[in-house]
């Protein structure tokens, strides 16, 4: 059973744009499930969401966060940068306070292959692809 | 949007359009171009790479254009695919771009350079500087440019891999 976390949800600005559902996982951890497309107009929302997620993860002393992008059809470089910034923030924490980030992907979506590989290569200590 | 030119044949396409831009348009244009290319039977693998190039280059061209105009052209042939953009830029942007594109005409060290720029981007408040890096490292396309006065032309190129037997059209 999962419990929704309303504070970490994103309502799309318009149909097809970036949206996000968030839930507390059974056994601990948070799972974000993205949908739509993440492009420049969506950037302010995404920036704020990842900042809030980082704060919430630290507050709850989480060890794992899942980021499901299976339904995310496109991600531009501005939004990609937000994920890089987030990973870097986690890397800057003392090792004992870091949490692991699991990207849940759809291998048939081409951008996910390249971008998630880049993110996991950037922060191999904390990021992995499932 | 005006000056739209579209020519297609089996496995080949030439698409060119000029936009008087705002960034909201980029998404629709990317999707439209991908839709045309899907119609000529381009592989999903190629489409995925070209959509990254079209999006990042067109967004850069609109952002960097002094008159808000940008032109994009996509050419797909049996063995090669190219994405071109043109825009008028100021001299400062042109100098920055010239520095950042050094070595982009090959894929050598693309991943290592990408990691370095990602680290820099993570610490910078504005601008990602990642768009052209993504094209090179993720979409595996070489990127070159030329400048004629204030007119900036950027081109990303790749070879078209033959479709695997039994692959979806």
Contacts between the chains, C-beta under 8 A, distances in Angstrom:
chain1	res1	chain2	res2	distance
A	37	B	27	6.3
A	39	B	23	7.6
A	39	B	26	7.0
A	39	B	27	5.5
A	39	B	55	7.7
A	40	B	23	4.8
A	40	B	26	7.6
A	40	B	59	6.7
A	41	B	23	6.8
A	41	B	24	6.2
A	74	B	27	7.8
A	74	B	30	7.6
A	74	B	51	6.9
A	74	B	55	7.1
A	76	B	55	5.7
A	76	B	56	6.8
A	76	B	59	6.7
A	76	B	131	7.7
A	77	B	56	5.7
A	77	B	59	8.0
A	77	B	128	4.9
A	77	B	130	4.2
A	77	B	131	4.1
A	77	B	133	7.9
A	77	B	134	5.5
A	78	B	128	5.5
A	80	B	128	7.2
A	80	B	130	6.1
A	80	B	134	7.0
A	81	B	121	5.1
A	81	B	122	7.6
A	81	B	128	3.8
A	81	B	130	5.8
A	84	B	118	5.0
A	84	B	121	5.7
A	84	B	122	4.8
A	84	B	130	7.6
A	85	B	121	7.6
A	85	B	122	4.8
A	87	B	122	7.5
A	88	B	119	7.4
A	88	B	122	3.7
A	88	B	123	7.3
A	108	B	44	7.2
A	109	B	48	7.2
A	110	B	44	6.7
A	110	B	45	6.2
A	110	B	47	7.2
A	110	B	48	2.1
A	110	B	49	6.4
A	110	B	51	7.8
A	110	B	52	7.9
A	111	B	48	5.9
A	111	B	51	7.3
A	111	B	52	5.9
A	111	B	138	7.3
A	113	B	48	7.8
A	114	B	52	7.4
A	114	B	134	7.3
A	114	B	137	7.3
A	114	B	138	3.0
A	114	B	139	6.8
A	115	B	134	7.4
A	115	B	138	6.1
A	117	B	138	7.9
A	118	B	114	6.3
A	118	B	115	7.8
A	118	B	118	7.0
A	118	B	134	7.9
A	118	B	137	6.7
A	118	B	138	6.4
A	121	B	111	7.2
A	121	B	115	6.5
A	122	B	115	6.0
A	122	B	118	5.2
A	122	B	119	7.6
